[in-house]
Amino acid sequence: MRALLRGAGDLGRGFRMWASSPRLMLIGAIPALVVGALWIALLVALLTSLDAITAWSTGFAGGWPVPLRTALEVAVGLGLQVLVGVVGALTCTAVVLTVGDPFYERISRDVEERLGDAPPDRKEPLIRGVLRAARDGALLLLASLVVGVVAFLLGLVPVAGPVLGGVFGALAGGWLLALELTGTPFDARGYRLGERRRALGGVRPRALGFGIATWVLFLIPFGAVIVMPAAVAGATVLTRAALATGAADVARTPRR
């Protein structure tokens, strides 16, 4: 529990940068605002069509007794909402980080310099960097789809389904958010996605505390606009904590 709270505290340390570097954080909020507005428009369009999607997906139950058919439609509708929320939050984060990469690199670098012992600047060839980012993004997108499907299936469980789906989505989604948001500080040290995952695995409760706190705030409409710059700063603190505790020994030596 202490580690979970410490992870949430990492996000709180990121929020303090709004007071110390408001201009930098405001610039970092712009990509989240633009992408978030588009994502919310898509989600609203999807949710307004939810009844039609539910009716289509449960069409096979047309001959069922009314109570059973209604229960199925409610379960499917709630499950679809969980699915849309999980996949929407994770994919939106991935797109925001890609679009705002220069801004978030600057925020992460600022945190590194304040805390001391910042990693040296790495010059990665453009094509290699693009291919690496595309590969990592595809793997995380696939993972988010799997998480979304599992959360949807859990949401079909009678009575407890929405709670089970929501809790699973928060846990698995929080972990994936921690992986996504720590990409910049780990990349600055030459760590790839698999190495990043193993390093964070050494401080899993703390990473979950950070990711779940971020996840909950991301669910607030336009919450990501304020939270994203702070989350990037907090993820840098989390990365340094993972490496300082010896979790780096779990991952192989980073490339230079």
ZALORO-591495 format. One line per 4 residues: number of its first residue (from 1); for each residue x negated, y, z negated of C-alpha. Coordinates in pm, 1 decimal, padded with zeros to 6 digits. Example, Ala and Ser with C-alpha at 12.3 -4.5 7.8 and 13.67 -1.06 7.14 Angstrom:
2
1> -01230.0,-00450.0,-00780.0  -01367.0,-00106.0,-00714.0 .
This chain:
256
1> 00000.0,00000.0,00000.0  -00285.9,00239.0,-00079.3  -00436.3,00168.5,00261.7  -00100.1,00233.1,00431.8 .
5> -00069.4,00566.1,00252.1  -00429.0,00649.9,00338.3  -00346.7,00594.3,00704.8  -00047.9,00826.6,00678.3 .
9> -00282.9,01071.4,00508.4  -00507.4,01062.8,00815.9  -00214.0,01202.0,01013.0  -00167.0,01464.0,00739.9 .
13> -00530.0,01570.1,00781.3  -00458.7,01611.8,01150.2  -00164.1,01839.2,01071.2  -00390.6,02065.8,00867.8 .
17> -00565.1,02157.2,01192.2  -00251.3,02352.1,01288.7  -00353.1,02600.3,01017.4  -00727.6,02603.6,01086.6 .
21> -00719.4,02589.9,01470.7  -00370.9,02698.5,01578.4  -00473.7,02808.5,01928.7  -00645.0,02478.9,02008.5 .
25> -00353.7,02278.0,01869.6  -00099.7,02488.7,02058.3  -00282.2,02419.1,02384.4  -00277.1,02050.1,02296.7 .
29> 00100.5,02067.4,02249.3  00162.2,02181.1,02608.0  00118.3,01837.7,02776.1  00347.8,01680.7,02516.2 .
33> 00608.1,01951.1,02580.1  00606.6,01903.9,02958.0  00600.5,01523.8,02958.4  00835.8,01502.9,02660.3 .
37> 01097.0,01716.8,02836.4  01088.6,01487.0,03140.0  01102.0,01174.9,02922.4  01396.6,01302.7,02718.1 .
41> 01583.7,01385.7,03039.2  01525.0,01029.9,03162.3  01627.1,00881.5,02827.6  01945.9,01088.3,02815.2 .
45> 02035.4,00976.0,03167.8  01968.1,00616.0,03069.1  02161.7,00633.3,02743.3  02463.1,00791.2,02915.3 .
49> 02465.7,00489.6,03146.3  02430.6,00247.4,02856.3  02797.9,00149.0,02853.8  02785.4,00058.0,03222.1 .
53> 02458.9,-00134.7,03175.8  02602.6,-00318.9,02875.0  02920.7,-00407.4,03062.4  02718.4,-00536.6,03358.8 .
57> 02480.9,-00741.9,03145.3  02766.2,-00901.0,02949.2  02989.9,-00963.6,03247.1  02951.8,-01339.5,03203.5 .
61> 03153.2,-01311.6,02879.1  03463.6,-01178.6,03051.1  03665.0,-01486.3,02958.7  03553.6,-01497.2,02596.3 .
65> 03790.5,-01412.1,02308.5  03803.0,-01037.5,02248.2  03625.1,-01041.7,01906.4  03332.6,-01245.2,02042.3 .
69> 03305.8,-01036.2,02358.4  03312.8,-00712.7,02158.6  03048.3,-00840.8,01916.6  02824.6,-00937.9,02210.0 .
73> 02867.1,-00598.2,02375.8  02783.0,-00415.6,02051.9  02475.1,-00633.4,01993.0  02351.2,-00588.5,02349.1 .
77> 02413.9,-00213.1,02335.0  02217.5,-00175.2,02010.6  01941.6,-00400.4,02142.3  01911.0,-00189.5,02456.2 .
81> 01879.0,00124.3,02245.1  01593.0,-00034.3,02050.0  01429.1,-00145.1,02375.7  01456.6,00202.5,02527.7 .
85> 01321.7,00365.1,02210.5  01019.5,00134.6,02181.3  00915.0,00137.1,02546.1  00998.2,00506.1,02585.1 .
89> 00784.6,00615.9,02289.0  00481.3,00408.8,02391.9  00490.1,00493.5,02761.9  00545.5,00862.1,02688.3 .
93> 00241.7,00862.9,02459.7  00028.9,00697.3,02727.4  00132.3,00953.2,02990.4  00081.3,01249.6,02756.3 .
97> -00268.3,01129.4,02663.6  -00355.0,01088.3,03032.0  -00219.2,01426.6,03139.5  -00368.0,01613.7,02842.7 .
101> -00696.2,01424.2,02824.6  -00922.6,01735.5,02848.4  -00730.8,01910.2,02568.8  -00728.7,01607.0,02341.7 .
105> -01098.2,01543.8,02400.3  -01160.8,01898.7,02276.9  -00945.0,01846.5,01967.1  -01118.3,01517.5,01888.8 .
109> -01459.9,01675.5,01941.6  -01371.4,01962.3,01710.2  -01282.8,01714.3,01433.8  -01607.4,01522.8,01493.4 .
113> -01815.6,01838.9,01462.5  -01637.6,01948.3,01145.4  -01695.2,01611.9,00978.6  -02055.6,01588.8,01098.7 .
117> -02252.1,01314.9,01273.9  -02059.9,01366.0,01598.1  -02142.8,01117.5,01874.8  -02358.0,01250.1,02161.3 .
121> -02182.1,01352.0,02480.2  -02148.7,01057.5,02718.4  -02149.4,01107.5,03095.0  -01944.1,00828.9,03248.2 .
125> -01915.3,00806.4,03629.7  -01577.2,00935.9,03740.7  -01468.2,00624.4,03929.0  -01572.8,00394.5,03644.8 .
129> -01386.4,00609.3,03394.4  -01070.3,00616.0,03605.9  -01078.3,00239.1,03655.3  -01138.1,00177.6,03285.5 .
133> -00853.8,00410.0,03185.2  -00621.8,00247.6,03440.3  -00706.3,-00101.4,03312.5  -00660.2,-00005.9,02947.8 .
137> -00337.0,00174.7,03029.0  -00200.0,-00126.6,03217.1  -00282.2,-00359.4,02925.6  -00116.6,-00128.3,02673.4 .
141> 00185.9,-00084.5,02900.4  00223.4,-00461.5,02927.8  00196.2,-00491.3,02550.0  00461.8,-00221.8,02503.2 .
145> 00698.9,-00407.9,02736.9  00647.2,-00730.2,02539.8  00711.6,-00546.2,02213.2  01022.5,-00386.6,02361.6 .
149> 01162.8,-00719.0,02480.3  01100.4,-00887.2,02144.2  01262.9,-00591.9,01963.7  01560.2,-00620.1,02201.3 .
153> 01599.3,-00992.2,02130.0  01578.6,-00932.1,01755.6  01844.4,-00665.5,01797.5  02085.8,-00933.6,01920.9 .
157> 02081.3,-01108.5,01582.9  02426.9,-01063.7,01426.1  02457.1,-00793.7,01156.1  02084.7,-00764.8,01073.6 .
161> 01971.3,-00734.3,01436.6  01932.1,-00355.5,01460.7  01735.3,-00347.4,01133.4  01511.9,-00637.0,01238.0 .
165> 01453.1,-00483.5,01580.6  01382.3,-00140.4,01433.6  01138.0,-00270.8,01172.9  00955.8,-00486.1,01427.0 .
169> 00944.0,-00193.3,01669.1  00795.5,00033.5,01401.1  00528.8,-00221.0,01300.4  00427.4,-00333.8,01648.9 .
173> 00480.6,00011.5,01800.7  00279.2,00174.0,01521.8  -00011.5,-00061.4,01588.7  -00001.8,00011.8,01962.4 .
177> 00016.2,00385.7,01893.8  -00295.7,00356.8,01677.0  -00469.9,00177.2,01963.7  -00361.2,00440.4,02215.5 .
181> -00440.1,00746.8,02007.1  -00787.3,00630.6,01899.7  -00888.5,00587.3,02262.9  -01064.9,00924.7,02288.5 .
185> -01294.4,00893.8,01981.5  -01374.4,00529.5,02057.4  -01445.4,00609.2,02423.1  -01683.4,00882.9,02307.6 .
189> -01888.5,00607.8,02145.3  -01871.6,00369.2,02439.1  -01616.9,00126.0,02292.3  -01372.3,-00048.7,02525.6 .
193> -01015.3,-00151.6,02446.4  -01102.0,-00498.0,02312.4  -01376.6,-00356.2,02091.0  -01142.5,-00084.1,01971.4 .
197> -00881.5,-00342.3,01876.1  -01131.9,-00549.3,01680.6  -01271.3,-00244.3,01500.9  -00924.4,-00125.0,01396.7 .
201> -00843.5,-00480.1,01292.7  -01097.9,-00437.0,01015.0  -00881.7,-00159.2,00865.4  -00544.5,-00287.1,00987.1 .
205> -00330.2,-00163.7,00693.4  -00473.5,00187.1,00726.7  -00425.8,00180.9,01104.5  -00066.0,00064.0,01055.9 .
209> 00000.2,00342.3,00804.3  -00124.6,00598.3,01055.0  00062.6,00443.3,01347.6  00395.1,00396.9,01166.9 .
213> 00393.0,00753.2,01031.5  00324.5,00880.8,01383.6  00590.0,00647.6,01527.0  00862.5,00777.5,01295.1 .
217> 00783.8,01140.6,01377.0  00772.7,01065.4,01749.3  01134.6,00945.0,01730.1  01245.7,01298.9,01643.0 .
221> 01349.8,01481.6,01964.1  01051.2,01688.3,02077.9  00869.9,01582.5,01761.8  00578.6,01467.8,01976.5 .
225> 00517.7,01829.6,02082.4  00406.3,01919.8,01729.5  00280.8,01576.7,01628.1  00065.1,01481.0,01929.0 .
229> -00225.7,01724.5,01868.8  -00223.9,01635.5,01498.6  -00209.6,01264.5,01583.5  -00516.8,01294.7,01805.9 .
233> -00703.1,01470.8,01524.7  -00586.2,01210.6,01271.6  -00683.5,00927.6,01505.2  -01037.5,01065.8,01511.8 .
237> -01048.1,01051.2,01132.0  -00913.5,00693.7,01144.2  -01178.4,00593.5,01398.9  -01458.8,00725.4,01184.2 .
241> -01314.5,00543.0,00881.9  -01298.9,00215.2,01075.8  -01660.6,00247.5,01183.6  -01780.4,00363.8,00841.4 .
245> -01631.6,00063.3,00661.8  -01831.3,-00177.9,00870.9  -01541.1,-00268.8,01096.9  -01774.3,-00184.3,01384.2 .
249> -01963.0,-00503.0,01306.1  -01657.0,-00693.7,01420.0  -01682.8,-00532.9,01762.3  -01990.6,-00580.3,01974.1 .
253> -02253.4,-00309.8,02015.2  -02106.8,-00023.6,02222.0  -02240.2,00049.1,02569.7  -02453.6,00354.8,02622.3 .
